[in-house]
């Protein structure tokens, strides 16, 4: 029978080491500098021994996909018991089991349906990762809703500061935004001082159909606001500055690298989805930011650059292996370079993870990431799970609707997304 893949939400209690801040505002101190979704506040309580630990709580292991969890168990990991009872609403089974029961046979992962794949045993990991990237990229309708959000905030910003302009950055600016991602924006050329005018802007946002999720008054020249549009459900991370923000310059740098390494985009989407499903991408609770993931993938692309095109499936497996097993987070920083391959960068920052901003190496865009032991463990066991799909040892009779990527990504909740591509939601039997 097909295996069930289980995920449990909220990993905030994954380890007793993690001390999430009680005050949301503390987490966004870098936003006033113009690095909204790119950084965060440093936490204490870190020990060097945490870098290499494979000691995971039982709760953590149960949140992994079943195949990944089995790989962890086979490697000798013994989870520590933690308090708390798992609730039914936190279980998320992979689609291959539930959809298979409706079709009577196996079923493809939803990202393969948009390509009309009929025989998944003939689909390589390279093709599947590429299909996943096309499946998760925002549709024109989703892009339009985000542009409408920017336009609404532009109107409110100019009501408060007539010369202000609202610009997007982050994953949406790179066309790497996940469907559930927040929209990072910066409001430039606001009038100083901001103390009084910022409160007027917050009031205007509240009166125009937004829910305020958090604010940071900042200083006379910078502030931050997190707001949710009640109609669309989109969340905006809004940095306010009296001058020009450097984040728009970083957009051009990242776009250039993405054009140079086309395989990077699909791999970034896959890695971000894995982290998101395990709540390991939540910056306030110590997760890894999307900008950090982008830089980490591009850094690896530069290391692998030998003049030949990098294949997405190969890049994904190398990413999981490199950052799950090989990279020395204790003594090295992740940084992009103008030369290929990039030189080894000694650790620049004193925090657990050091990922250098392309424009300012002294700015650590992963400053708030304290869950690196759990993240590394997840990468390691995902690499082990994908390793079972060696093309030389695959028997098509064992597929039964499963695919390499679906062993590390739960996709039951992704099936409704097919409607946006005008593809029937109900899976059909596969050969």
Secondary structure by P-SEA (a helix, b strand, c coil): cbbbbbbbcccccccccccccccccccccccccccccccbbbbccccccccccccccaaaaaaccaaaaaaaaaacccccccccccccccccccccaaaaaaaccccccaaaaaacccccccccaaaaaaaaaaaacccaaaaaaaaaaaaaaaaaaaaacccbbbbbbcccccccccccbbbbbbbcccccccaaaaaaaaaaaaacccccccccccccccbbbbbbccccccccbbbbbccccaaaaaaaaaaaaaaaccaaaaaaaaaaaaaaaacccccccccccaaaaaaaaaaaaaaacccccccaaaaaaaaaaaaaccccccccccccccccccccccccccccbbbbccccccccccccccaaaaaaaaaaaaaaaaaaacccccccccccccccccccccccccccccccccccccccccc
